[in-house]
Each structure stands twice: as C-alpha cells, then as structure tokens.
C-alpha cells in the first residue's frame, strides 16, 4: 500500500470536495498546497495534485502555481495524479499541466487527469474515491 498525499487548492470548494473523496479512497494525507514542500514531497510514494482552472485555463497563480513550480525538478520518477474542477473551457489547463508534469519526468497515473465541470456530483465523487484507491495500490 502506497503512502499517498493529496495536495490541493480550492476557491469554491469543488476541488476540495474532489480532494476529500480521493483522500477517502486512498486513506491518504490531505494537504493544502501551502503545506507541500520539496522535503514533504519525498515523504510520499504517490501524490495527487488538485487545482481548478483559473482565468484563461491556467493553474491558480498566487498559491498553487508557486508551490508546483517549486517542486519541478523533483518530480522525475515520482508517481503523481492530477485533478481539478472547471467552469468554462474544455480542460486545456489539465492537458497543459499533464504535459508540464511529464516534461519534468513525473509518472502520470492518467494522461487526462480527473476533471469535473462545476460541482462534483455523486458519479464524480465515486470516481475520485476510486482514483484514491487506485493510487494507494499503484
């Protein structure tokens, strides 16, 4: 069983709901993005990163982006998953984020990440719990 961290930022609570469900499925450690550091990253076998799409389909710029940028260079070989919610667009932020993580050498659980338009319904929450369970076993 892998030691799993779920690291997220949420403005409206949608990505937080997803994070809570992933943590439930993984029996993992839930962390705000402000709690994740390079030293903390090393403590976990798998990390699920969650951030909603902001602005022109990008990661949140004041808290999440600086944290994630600070981990780049340390993701090589690290098992990660990406998730988040959005309210507009078509998920381009997730495709860009996945490409960025792969470029840093991360092992992505899924090329598409797990995304949700607006509030996570029961099906999305179940998918999040399943993702957590899958990450714990990966």
Order of alpha helices (4+ residues) and beta strands (2+ residues): beta-alpha-beta-alpha-beta-alpha-beta-alpha-beta-beta-alpha
